[in-house]
Amino acid sequence: MLLRSWLFVPTEEVVRNTLKKIGYDAKEKGIDYRTCNVVVALEEQSPDIAQSVVGQNQERTVEEIGAGDQGHMFGYASDETPELMPLTHSLATQIGARLTKVRVEGTLKWVRPDGKTQVVVEYQKEKNGAMTPLRVHTIVISTQHDDGVSNEQIAKDLMEHGQGGKTKDEKESEARCRQSAITSFLF
């Protein structure tokens, strides 16, 4: 089945509003939503890809239909957290949300819109094969920032404000916060 649409999407407006919401409002931050070029280049799917997705005039079962040019996602549920996500994912997501909050609220005025987090957890394998989290081993927070902010200030501020809402396990762990200074990005 080939799906076509004549729906108009105001792509440039959506892109500019999204960039503005994220906080890209100055060329010094890598991009300014008011002045950036937004190029829209939508084309029909190639016939080769379409053939693998829907076949060439053939009826196909759902299992026989290819993915076309779509991305693939995979994952699993875990009982490590109430969200049924792996603990590392939940903690990294919470820290990333906190990083966004301290930027948006102006708590850390030097933080720019692009940040990344990673959490490493040490596990113990139980006799029944289950893996039990023991401690948070490493927390990595990488964030784009204003020029002139020292690595020492970044580390101090992220230790104080970037890990808000720590869980009991995190507080009791021997977590080490590492930071990475990122000052520019290529677009």
C-alpha positions in Angstrom: 0.0 0.0 0.0 1.5 3.3 -1.0 0.5 6.3 1.1 0.5 9.8 -0.3 -0.6 13.0 1.3 -1.3 16.5 0.1 -1.2 17.9 3.6 0.7 21.1 3.9 3.1 21.4 6.8 4.6 24.8 7.5 8.0 23.2 7.8 10.1 26.4 8.1 7.8 27.7 10.8 7.9 24.4 12.7 11.8 24.3 12.5 12.2 27.9 13.6 9.7 27.5 16.5 11.5 24.3 17.6 14.9 26.0 17.5 13.6 28.9 19.5 12.0 26.7 22.1 15.3 24.7 22.5 17.2 28.0 23.0 19.1 28.5 19.8 18.7 32.2 19.6 22.2 33.5 18.8 24.8 32.5 16.2 27.3 32.2 19.1 25.3 29.2 20.2 25.8 27.6 16.8 22.5 28.7 15.2 19.9 31.5 15.5 16.3 30.5 14.8 15.7 34.0 13.3 18.4 34.0 10.7 19.2 30.3 9.9 18.5 28.9 6.5 15.8 26.3 6.5 15.9 24.1 3.4 13.0 21.8 2.7 13.7 19.0 0.2 10.9 16.4 0.3 10.7 14.0 -2.6 8.8 10.8 -3.4 10.2 7.6 -2.0 12.5 5.9 -4.6 10.9 3.2 -6.6 13.6 0.7 -5.4 12.7 1.3 -1.8 9.0 1.4 -2.5 9.3 -2.1 -4.2 10.9 -3.6 -1.1 8.3 -2.1 1.2 5.1 -2.8 -0.7 6.3 -5.2 -3.5 5.8 -5.0 -7.2 2.1 -5.6 -7.6 2.2 -8.4 -5.1 0.1 -9.1 -2.0 2.3 -9.4 1.0 1.7 -10.3 4.6 2.8 -7.9 7.3 5.8 -10.1 8.0 6.9 -9.8 4.4 6.8 -6.0 4.2 10.2 -4.3 4.5 10.9 -1.3 6.6 11.8 0.9 3.6 13.9 3.8 4.6 12.7 4.0 8.2 14.9 3.7 11.3 14.8 0.7 13.5 14.4 0.8 17.2 14.8 -2.0 19.7 14.7 -2.3 23.4 13.4 -4.2 26.4 11.5 -3.8 29.6 13.3 -4.0 32.9 12.2 -4.1 36.5 15.1 -1.9 37.6 12.9 1.2 37.7 9.2 2.1 38.0 9.3 3.2 34.3 10.3 -0.4 33.4 13.4 1.1 31.7 17.1 0.2 32.4 18.4 2.1 35.4 21.2 3.7 33.3 18.6 5.1 30.9 16.3 6.5 33.6 19.1 8.2 35.4 20.7 9.7 32.3 17.3 10.9 31.2 16.7 12.5 34.6 20.1 14.2 34.6 19.4 15.5 31.0 16.1 16.9 32.1 17.8 18.6 35.0 20.4 20.1 32.7 17.7 21.5 30.5 15.9 22.9 33.6 18.9 24.7 34.9 19.5 26.2 31.5 15.9 27.3 30.9 15.4 28.7 34.4 18.7 30.5 34.2 20.2 28.8 37.2 23.4 28.2 35.2 23.4 31.0 32.7 26.5 29.7 30.9 24.7 26.4 29.7 23.7 26.4 26.1 21.1 24.2 24.4 23.1 21.1 23.5 23.8 18.6 26.3 24.4 14.9 26.6 24.5 12.5 29.6 25.7 9.0 30.2 25.4 6.9 33.4 27.4 3.7 34.0 26.1 1.4 36.7 27.9 -1.5 38.3 25.8 -4.7 38.5 26.1 -8.0 40.4 24.9 -11.2 38.8 22.6 -13.1 41.3 22.5 -17.0 41.5 19.3 -17.0 39.6 20.9 -15.0 36.7 19.2 -11.7 37.6 21.4 -8.6 37.4 21.1 -6.3 40.4 22.4 -2.7 40.3 25.1 -2.2 43.0 26.1 1.4 42.5 26.4 4.3 40.0 30.0 4.0 38.8 30.3 7.0 36.5 28.2 10.0 35.5 29.2 11.9 32.4 27.6 15.3 31.6 28.6 17.0 28.4 27.2 20.4 27.6 27.7 23.2 25.2 28.5 26.4 27.1 29.4 30.1 26.8 33.0 31.0 26.0 35.2 31.9 29.0 33.7 29.4 31.5 36.5 27.4 33.1 36.4 23.6 33.3 36.7 24.0 37.1 33.5 26.2 37.2 31.7 23.8 34.8 32.6 20.8 37.1 31.6 22.7 40.3 28.3 23.9 38.9 27.3 20.5 37.3 28.1 18.7 40.6 26.0 21.2 42.5 23.1 21.8 40.1 23.3 19.2 37.3 22.4 16.2 39.3 19.3 17.5 41.1 16.8 15.0 42.4 19.3 12.2 43.1 17.9 8.9 44.3 19.0 7.3 47.6 21.1 4.8 45.6 22.9 7.7 43.8 23.5 9.6 47.0 25.1 6.5 48.6 27.1 5.6 45.5 30.6 6.6 44.8 29.6 8.5 41.7 32.1 10.5 39.8 31.0 13.4 37.8 33.0 14.1 34.6 32.4 16.9 32.3 33.4 17.6 28.8 33.8 21.2 27.6 32.1 21.7 24.2 32.3 25.2 22.8 31.3 24.9 19.2 29.3 22.7 16.9 29.3 22.5 13.1 25.9 22.7 11.5 
